Amino acid sequence: MKLKATSLSFALFIVFFISILMSSLILLYSSSDKIQVLHQQQRKLMRNAESGVYQALMLEEKEEGVAVDLFGDERDSVFIEQEAWGLFTLVHSKAFTRRDTVYKAAFTGEKIFKKNRACLYLADKNAPLSICGETRIEGEVYIPKSGVKRAYIEGQNYNGDRLIYGAEKRSERFIPPLNKNVKERMLFPLDQSQEREEVFWTGDEIDSLYRPFDKLPLYFFSDGTIRIQNQKLRGKILIDSKSKIEVAAYAELEDVILMAPEVIVESGFEGRIQIFSKSVQILEEVYLKEPSVVAVASGDESPQIEIKEESQVNGLLIAQSDQRFPAQILLEEARLEGILYNDGLSQIVGEIDGAVYSSELILKTASSVYKNHLLHAKIGQSEEIQSRVFPSLLDENKSQAIERWLN
């Protein structure tokens, strides 16, 4: 009897153990199934949030906020918002269910070269384009009616076997105008009604700071000179000085906006920034990453951008001024991958992969100043630059695209 009782106890233990094991397996399977459903829901929300950004590209005008039913089934909805961040448009897209929300953000702009392949547009001011030295222009050009000719300056004759390596077309008296949004944002690079968190700049207590793009802009301000020395600043940060901003070589700036009457970027700096000013100096061996913007504008003095030797800008150089005080962009043995737009005077001694829109060209030498002359300038448009996305500059371009995902 004792043996039978032991066997019965063992059998009951086995049954109990198996039942616990089966319950655990069922619970594990159920949990795994729920986790898989949650993962599928997350992936769907992620796709919907990304679709919302693409949907924003098709909106005719920038709207404060709009709910979009993606597929017309009232089950896949997103909330889209757009705002200015410098010359770029910042798109926010939120896909949501009752319990969860997924957020995606991106900078958007235009594939400018999709419709306009001109590498040079020189306004017709009744003076021909004169080229000398190692100058080489490859691509479609718009030049004055008086055409292009060889020149001899500073002991340098033109060395090419063709004047233009591409199609020649006639330019108008003025370069194509900037669109309204660009003109407004050059004066103030945020939406006027946009809220922001304002902080007086001291700089001493800031070491490293990141501001996500789904937050309000962090707006630093000062009446005096702001020197960005060793700080690491990233994200939705705008720095505004009523006097001057100096950016030291060891500063680390990513997507930051700088505003001041005068901005100096010191030798050796590398970063991604947007600058809005009246006078900008980019000193030697500076590297501004894609997509950077350097823009100057003024109605009561001549705004100027100066890019020194061995520096490279990836993005936009823009100057706009009153005709009484023409703007100047001076490229001094430097390189631009992007677009130079200037309704004033441009000196190009260096390389440009992209496009030049300029009312006039100048060449300053030790002995004289020459109008519409190029010496040792390289201007062309590679296939790689044609695929890049830039801020919407001209009214004629409407090819919206995503410049970069932010998360």
C-alpha positions as a Python dict, from the first residue, in 0.01 Angstrom:
ca = {
    (1, 'M'): (0, 0, 0),
    (2, 'K'): (288, 228, 77),
    (3, 'L'): (434, 172, -272),
    (4, 'K'): (101, 248, -437),
    (5, 'A'): (70, 571, -237),
    (6, 'T'): (422, 675, -344),
    (7, 'S'): (347, 596, -708),
    (8, 'L'): (25, 794, -689),
    (9, 'S'): (205, 1093, -537),
    (10, 'F'): (471, 1078, -808),
    (11, 'A'): (205, 1054, -1079),
    (12, 'L'): (24, 1355, -936),
    (13, 'F'): (351, 1548, -927),
    (14, 'I'): (417, 1464, -1291),
    (15, 'V'): (65, 1574, -1388),
    (16, 'F'): (107, 1895, -1188),
    (17, 'F'): (448, 1962, -1342),
    (18, 'I'): (317, 1901, -1695),
    (19, 'S'): (19, 2126, -1634),
    (20, 'I'): (248, 2404, -1511),
    (21, 'L'): (476, 2354, -1811),
    (22, 'M'): (184, 2359, -2055),
    (23, 'S'): (39, 2670, -1888),
    (24, 'S'): (378, 2840, -1915),
    (25, 'L'): (409, 2746, -2280),
    (26, 'I'): (59, 2874, -2351),
    (27, 'L'): (135, 3197, -2162),
    (28, 'L'): (467, 3235, -2345),
    (29, 'Y'): (301, 3176, -2681),
    (30, 'S'): (27, 3423, -2594),
    (31, 'S'): (282, 3684, -2483),
    (32, 'S'): (492, 3624, -2793),
    (33, 'D'): (185, 3666, -3008),
    (34, 'K'): (99, 3992, -2832),
    (35, 'I'): (459, 4118, -2874),
    (36, 'Q'): (448, 4032, -3243),
    (37, 'V'): (119, 4220, -3279),
    (38, 'L'): (273, 4520, -3102),
    (39, 'H'): (579, 4508, -3329),
    (40, 'Q'): (357, 4490, -3636),
    (41, 'Q'): (159, 4787, -3504),
    (42, 'Q'): (481, 4982, -3447),
    (43, 'R'): (606, 4907, -3797),
    (44, 'K'): (272, 5014, -3943),
    (45, 'L'): (276, 5339, -3747),
    (46, 'M'): (636, 5401, -3860),
    (47, 'R'): (538, 5351, -4225),
    (48, 'N'): (237, 5578, -4181),
    (49, 'A'): (448, 5851, -4017),
    (50, 'E'): (697, 5835, -4304),
    (51, 'S'): (408, 5844, -4553),
    (52, 'G'): (287, 6158, -4378),
    (53, 'V'): (617, 6333, -4455),
    (54, 'Y'): (588, 6233, -4821),
    (55, 'Q'): (227, 6354, -4816),
    (56, 'A'): (350, 6696, -4699),
    (57, 'L'): (558, 6726, -5016),
    (58, 'M'): (235, 6735, -5217),
    (59, 'L'): (66, 7012, -5018),
    (60, 'E'): (32, 7330, -5221),
    (61, 'E'): (100, 7564, -4930),
    (62, 'K'): (264, 7524, -4592),
    (63, 'E'): (-11, 7472, -4337),
    (64, 'E'): (2, 7507, -3957),
    (65, 'G'): (-136, 7159, -3900),
    (66, 'V'): (-350, 6918, -4098),
    (67, 'A'): (-487, 6569, -4035),
    (68, 'V'): (-458, 6341, -4337),
    (69, 'D'): (-640, 6012, -4400),
    (70, 'L'): (-364, 5832, -4590),
    (71, 'F'): (-562, 5561, -4766),
    (72, 'G'): (-921, 5684, -4738),
    (73, 'D'): (-1021, 5407, -4494),
    (74, 'E'): (-1034, 5626, -4181),
    (75, 'R'): (-794, 5384, -4009),
    (76, 'D'): (-455, 5520, -4115),
    (77, 'S'): (-444, 5888, -4021),
    (78, 'V'): (-150, 6116, -3956),
    (79, 'F'): (-113, 6471, -3827),
    (80, 'I'): (125, 6685, -4035),
    (81, 'E'): (285, 7015, -3935),
    (82, 'Q'): (536, 7229, -4125),
    (83, 'E'): (758, 7511, -4005),
    (84, 'A'): (1055, 7712, -4122),
    (85, 'W'): (1403, 7620, -4005),
    (86, 'G'): (1622, 7868, -4184),
    (87, 'L'): (1578, 7820, -4557),
    (88, 'F'): (1459, 7463, -4515),
    (89, 'T'): (1107, 7347, -4437),
    (90, 'L'): (1085, 7123, -4131),
    (91, 'V'): (807, 6863, -4158),
    (92, 'H'): (661, 6686, -3854),
    (93, 'S'): (444, 6378, -3900),
    (94, 'K'): (267, 6188, -3620),
    (95, 'A'): (91, 5856, -3679),
    (96, 'F'): (-122, 5740, -3389),
    (97, 'T'): (-360, 5487, -3243),
    (98, 'R'): (-549, 5507, -2916),
    (99, 'R'): (-249, 5380, -2722),
    (100, 'D'): (58, 5469, -2924),
    (101, 'T'): (215, 5746, -3135),
    (102, 'V'): (512, 5740, -3373),
    (103, 'Y'): (684, 6066, -3474),
    (104, 'K'): (900, 6131, -3781),
    (105, 'A'): (1066, 6454, -3892),
    (106, 'A'): (1259, 6562, -4199),
    (107, 'F'): (1399, 6864, -4378),
    (108, 'T'): (1243, 6914, -4722),
    (109, 'G'): (1349, 7119, -5022),
    (110, 'E'): (1377, 7088, -5397),
    (111, 'K'): (1580, 6902, -5654),
    (112, 'I'): (1661, 7228, -5826),
    (113, 'F'): (1871, 7074, -6101),
    (114, 'K'): (1593, 6836, -6205),
    (115, 'K'): (1444, 7114, -6420),
    (116, 'N'): (1727, 7366, -6446),
    (117, 'R'): (2065, 7233, -6557),
    (118, 'A'): (2235, 7571, -6606),
    (119, 'C'): (2575, 7588, -6435),
    (120, 'L'): (2610, 7962, -6501),
    (121, 'Y'): (2353, 8240, -6534),
    (122, 'L'): (2520, 8578, -6587),
    (123, 'A'): (2277, 8869, -6625),
    (124, 'D'): (2303, 9081, -6940),
    (125, 'K'): (2453, 9412, -6830),
    (126, 'N'): (2589, 9492, -7179),
    (127, 'A'): (2930, 9338, -7114),
    (128, 'P'): (3063, 9005, -7245),
    (129, 'L'): (3196, 8722, -7032),
    (130, 'S'): (3577, 8722, -7049),
    (131, 'I'): (3780, 8418, -6948),
    (132, 'C'): (4151, 8362, -6900),
    (133, 'G'): (4409, 8131, -6745),
    (134, 'E'): (4295, 7781, -6649),
    (135, 'T'): (3926, 7870, -6645),
    (136, 'R'): (3695, 7589, -6755),
    (137, 'I'): (3314, 7608, -6777),
    (138, 'E'): (3136, 7278, -6841),
    (139, 'G'): (2761, 7270, -6892),
    (140, 'E'): (2471, 7484, -7006),
    (141, 'V'): (2523, 7858, -6963),
    (142, 'Y'): (2311, 8172, -6989),
    (143, 'I'): (2535, 8462, -7090),
    (144, 'P'): (2489, 8819, -7223),
    (145, 'K'): (2409, 8886, -7587),
    (146, 'S'): (2766, 9010, -7638),
    (147, 'G'): (2881, 8652, -7574),
    (148, 'V'): (3209, 8516, -7439),
    (149, 'K'): (3567, 8600, -7533),
    (150, 'R'): (3927, 8523, -7444),
    (151, 'A'): (4112, 8766, -7219),
    (152, 'Y'): (4472, 8831, -7116),
    (153, 'I'): (4521, 8937, -6752),
    (154, 'E'): (4821, 8931, -6519),
    (155, 'G'): (5026, 8752, -6785),
    (156, 'Q'): (4760, 8480, -6820),
    (157, 'N'): (4600, 8392, -7152),
    (158, 'Y'): (4309, 8151, -7187),
    (159, 'N'): (4440, 7796, -7230),
    (160, 'G'): (4128, 7603, -7335),
    (161, 'D'): (4047, 7487, -7688),
    (162, 'R'): (3679, 7586, -7643),
    (163, 'L'): (3534, 7884, -7464),
    (164, 'I'): (3232, 7702, -7320),
    (165, 'Y'): (3208, 7323, -7294),
    (166, 'G'): (2832, 7316, -7327),
    (167, 'A'): (2527, 7488, -7474),
    (168, 'E'): (2509, 7868, -7478),
    (169, 'K'): (2182, 8057, -7424),
    (170, 'R'): (2101, 8425, -7389),
    (171, 'S'): (2042, 8569, -7043),
    (172, 'E'): (1796, 8839, -6939),
    (173, 'R'): (1886, 9171, -6782),
    (174, 'F'): (1825, 9030, -6434),
    (175, 'I'): (1889, 8688, -6285),
    (176, 'P'): (1579, 8479, -6196),
    (177, 'P'): (1423, 8619, -5875),
    (178, 'L'): (1430, 8447, -5540),
    (179, 'N'): (1094, 8323, -5423),
    (180, 'K'): (905, 8513, -5153),
    (181, 'N'): (977, 8265, -4873),
    (182, 'V'): (1353, 8287, -4920),
    (183, 'K'): (1348, 8668, -4906),
    (184, 'E'): (1144, 8662, -4585),
    (185, 'R'): (1354, 8394, -4416),
    (186, 'M'): (1679, 8575, -4497),
    (187, 'L'): (1553, 8856, -4272),
    (188, 'F'): (1426, 8622, -3999),
    (189, 'P'): (1478, 8246, -4038),
    (190, 'L'): (1178, 8130, -3830),
    (191, 'D'): (807, 8174, -3886),
    (192, 'Q'): (708, 8508, -3730),
    (193, 'S'): (428, 8349, -3526),
    (194, 'Q'): (646, 8060, -3408),
    (195, 'E'): (685, 8018, -3034),
    (196, 'R'): (1033, 7971, -2892),
    (197, 'E'): (1215, 7929, -2563),
    (198, 'E'): (1436, 8235, -2512),
    (199, 'V'): (1759, 8219, -2310),
    (200, 'F'): (2017, 8494, -2260),
    (201, 'W'): (2357, 8377, -2388),
    (202, 'T'): (2642, 8362, -2141),
    (203, 'G'): (2815, 8059, -2292),
    (204, 'D'): (3017, 7979, -1982),
    (205, 'E'): (2782, 7717, -1841),
    (206, 'I'): (2712, 7544, -2175),
    (207, 'D'): (2929, 7248, -2268),
    (208, 'S'): (2716, 7010, -2471),
    (209, 'L'): (2353, 7060, -2570),
    (210, 'Y'): (2110, 6880, -2799),
    (211, 'R'): (1764, 7018, -2877),
    (212, 'P'): (1527, 6768, -3048),
    (213, 'F'): (1333, 6897, -3346),
    (214, 'D'): (996, 6806, -3195),
    (215, 'K'): (1055, 7070, -2924),
    (216, 'L'): (1022, 7449, -2941),
    (217, 'P'): (1331, 7625, -3083),
    (218, 'L'): (1590, 7712, -2821),
    (219, 'Y'): (1665, 8079, -2892),
    (220, 'F'): (1987, 8221, -2743),
    (221, 'F'): (2027, 8599, -2765),
    (222, 'S'): (2268, 8875, -2666),
    (223, 'D'): (2331, 9241, -2750),
    (224, 'G'): (2706, 9187, -2740),
    (225, 'T'): (2955, 8965, -2920),
    (226, 'I'): (2889, 8592, -2889),
    (227, 'R'): (3193, 8365, -2911),
    (228, 'I'): (3124, 7995, -2957),
    (229, 'Q'): (3444, 7842, -2830),
    (230, 'N'): (3437, 7472, -2736),
    (231, 'Q'): (3063, 7415, -2710),
    (232, 'K'): (2891, 7118, -2875),
    (233, 'L'): (2549, 7234, -2996),
    (234, 'R'): (2310, 7023, -3202),
    (235, 'G'): (1954, 7042, -3320),
    (236, 'K'): (1685, 7308, -3295),
    (237, 'I'): (1905, 7589, -3165),
    (238, 'L'): (1920, 7949, -3291),
    (239, 'I'): (2187, 8195, -3170),
    (240, 'D'): (2118, 8567, -3224),
    (241, 'S'): (2360, 8850, -3155),
    (242, 'K'): (2290, 9217, -3223),
    (243, 'S'): (2663, 9269, -3271),
    (244, 'K'): (2883, 8978, -3386),
    (245, 'I'): (2921, 8599, -3366),
    (246, 'E'): (3261, 8429, -3371),
    (247, 'V'): (3283, 8054, -3428),
    (248, 'A'): (3610, 7902, -3309),
    (249, 'A'): (3781, 7605, -3473),
    (250, 'Y'): (3696, 7362, -3191),
    (251, 'A'): (3324, 7446, -3174),
    (252, 'E'): (3092, 7164, -3284),
    (253, 'L'): (2769, 7285, -3445),
    (254, 'E'): (2510, 7068, -3624),
    (255, 'D'): (2193, 7219, -3780),
    (256, 'V'): (2234, 7535, -3570),
    (257, 'I'): (2121, 7877, -3702),
    (258, 'L'): (2344, 8183, -3647),
    (259, 'M'): (2213, 8542, -3679),
    (260, 'A'): (2422, 8857, -3641),
    (261, 'P'): (2525, 9166, -3841),
    (262, 'E'): (2873, 9013, -3862),
    (263, 'V'): (2975, 8647, -3845),
    (264, 'I'): (3331, 8513, -3853),
    (265, 'V'): (3400, 8139, -3887),
    (266, 'E'): (3758, 8078, -3785),
    (267, 'S'): (4016, 7857, -3957),
    (268, 'G'): (3976, 7483, -3908),
    (269, 'F'): (3606, 7477, -3815),
    (270, 'E'): (3390, 7190, -3945),
    (271, 'G'): (3014, 7173, -3904),
    (272, 'R'): (2665, 7210, -4050),
    (273, 'I'): (2515, 7556, -3998),
    (274, 'Q'): (2290, 7822, -4146),
    (275, 'I'): (2420, 8180, -4124),
    (276, 'F'): (2206, 8493, -4173),
    (277, 'S'): (2398, 8818, -4162),
    (278, 'K'): (2517, 9133, -4339),
    (279, 'S'): (2884, 9036, -4342),
    (280, 'V'): (3030, 8683, -4328),
    (281, 'Q'): (3394, 8578, -4328),
    (282, 'I'): (3477, 8210, -4373),
    (283, 'L'): (3848, 8189, -4296),
    (284, 'E'): (4102, 7935, -4424),
    (285, 'E'): (4047, 7556, -4418),
    (286, 'V'): (3686, 7566, -4303),
    (287, 'Y'): (3454, 7283, -4405),
    (288, 'L'): (3080, 7349, -4400),
    (289, 'K'): (2894, 7021, -4440),
    (290, 'E'): (2589, 6960, -4656),
    (291, 'P'): (2345, 7130, -4636),
    (292, 'S'): (2486, 7456, -4499),
    (293, 'V'): (2357, 7803, -4586),
    (294, 'V'): (2544, 8133, -4584),
    (295, 'A'): (2307, 8422, -4662),
    (296, 'V'): (2356, 8798, -4644),
    (297, 'A'): (2110, 9079, -4708),
    (298, 'S'): (2097, 9455, -4651),
    (299, 'G'): (1918, 9760, -4785),
    (300, 'D'): (2147, 10030, -4647),
    (301, 'E'): (2498, 9891, -4704),
    (302, 'S'): (2679, 9640, -4926),
    (303, 'P'): (2647, 9290, -4776),
    (304, 'Q'): (2942, 9059, -4830),
    (305, 'I'): (3044, 8694, -4810),
    (306, 'E'): (3415, 8612, -4819),
    (307, 'I'): (3537, 8252, -4846),
    (308, 'K'): (3911, 8218, -4788),
    (309, 'E'): (4167, 7975, -4929),
    (310, 'E'): (4128, 7597, -4892),
    (311, 'S'): (3777, 7626, -4750),
    (312, 'Q'): (3476, 7434, -4881),
    (313, 'V'): (3106, 7511, -4851),
    (314, 'N'): (2851, 7241, -4927),
    (315, 'G'): (2518, 7414, -4976),
    (316, 'L'): (2417, 7771, -5060),
    (317, 'L'): (2583, 8111, -5082),
    (318, 'I'): (2316, 8381, -5120),
    (319, 'A'): (2347, 8760, -5132),
    (320, 'Q'): (2070, 9012, -5183),
    (321, 'S'): (2097, 9388, -5173),
    (322, 'D'): (1969, 9722, -5290),
    (323, 'Q'): (2116, 9817, -5630),
    (324, 'R'): (2266, 10128, -5470),
    (325, 'F'): (2477, 9904, -5244),
    (326, 'P'): (2554, 9590, -5449),
    (327, 'A'): (2633, 9272, -5260),
    (328, 'Q'): (2965, 9095, -5302),
    (329, 'I'): (3055, 8726, -5282),
    (330, 'L'): (3429, 8660, -5294),
    (331, 'L'): (3545, 8303, -5349),
    (332, 'E'): (3923, 8308, -5301),
    (333, 'E'): (4080, 7978, -5407),
    (334, 'A'): (3797, 7796, -5230),
    (335, 'R'): (3539, 7537, -5333),
    (336, 'L'): (3159, 7542, -5339),
    (337, 'E'): (2946, 7234, -5390),
    (338, 'G'): (2603, 7385, -5435),
    (339, 'I'): (2460, 7714, -5557),
    (340, 'L'): (2592, 8070, -5555),
    (341, 'Y'): (2314, 8327, -5594),
    (342, 'N'): (2404, 8696, -5594),
    (343, 'D'): (2214, 8993, -5732),
    (344, 'G'): (2537, 9191, -5700),
    (345, 'L'): (2906, 9126, -5778),
    (346, 'S'): (3075, 8785, -5756),
    (347, 'Q'): (3445, 8704, -5768),
    (348, 'I'): (3511, 8337, -5841),
    (349, 'V'): (3869, 8221, -5800),
    (350, 'G'): (3822, 7856, -5721),
    (351, 'E'): (3585, 7570, -5804),
    (352, 'I'): (3207, 7548, -5814),
    (353, 'D'): (3027, 7218, -5861),
    (354, 'G'): (2667, 7326, -5904),
    (355, 'A'): (2546, 7661, -6034),
    (356, 'V'): (2621, 8033, -6034),
    (357, 'Y'): (2350, 8299, -6062),
    (358, 'S'): (2511, 8643, -6059),
    (359, 'S'): (2424, 8990, -6188),
    (360, 'E'): (2790, 9062, -6255),
    (361, 'L'): (3131, 8904, -6213),
    (362, 'I'): (3438, 9092, -6095),
    (363, 'L'): (3805, 9008, -6074),
    (364, 'K'): (4025, 9205, -5834),
    (365, 'T'): (4399, 9196, -5900),
    (366, 'A'): (4692, 9391, -5759),
    (367, 'S'): (4672, 9634, -6048),
    (368, 'S'): (4303, 9667, -6135),
    (369, 'V'): (3943, 9548, -6109),
    (370, 'Y'): (3793, 9376, -6414),
    (371, 'K'): (3423, 9340, -6494),
    (372, 'N'): (3277, 9001, -6595),
    (373, 'H'): (3616, 8831, -6594),
    (374, 'L'): (3707, 8481, -6473),
    (375, 'L'): (4065, 8376, -6397),
    (376, 'H'): (4147, 8015, -6302),
    (377, 'A'): (3780, 7944, -6226),
    (378, 'K'): (3624, 7597, -6260),
    (379, 'I'): (3244, 7586, -6297),
    (380, 'G'): (3051, 7269, -6375),
    (381, 'Q'): (2773, 7043, -6256),
    (382, 'S'): (2837, 6680, -6166),
    (383, 'E'): (2575, 6406, -6165),
    (384, 'E'): (2614, 6377, -5789),
    (385, 'I'): (2531, 6744, -5728),
    (386, 'Q'): (2228, 6718, -5956),
    (387, 'S'): (2076, 6460, -5720),
    (388, 'R'): (2108, 6678, -5408),
    (389, 'V'): (1817, 6856, -5243),
    (390, 'F'): (1846, 7229, -5170),
    (391, 'P'): (1611, 7485, -5014),
    (392, 'S'): (1348, 7612, -5257),
    (393, 'L'): (1514, 7916, -5416),
    (394, 'L'): (1335, 8008, -5737),
    (395, 'D'): (965, 8026, -5821),
    (396, 'E'): (1014, 7814, -6132),
    (397, 'N'): (1123, 7501, -5943),
    (398, 'K'): (855, 7281, -5786),
    (399, 'S'): (1025, 6943, -5750),
    (400, 'Q'): (980, 6886, -5375),
    (401, 'A'): (1192, 6619, -5206),
    (402, 'I'): (1325, 6510, -4869),
    (403, 'E'): (1667, 6652, -4791),
    (404, 'R'): (1733, 6451, -4475),
    (405, 'W'): (1550, 6247, -4212),
    (406, 'L'): (1604, 6383, -3861),
    (407, 'N'): (1506, 6070, -3665),
}
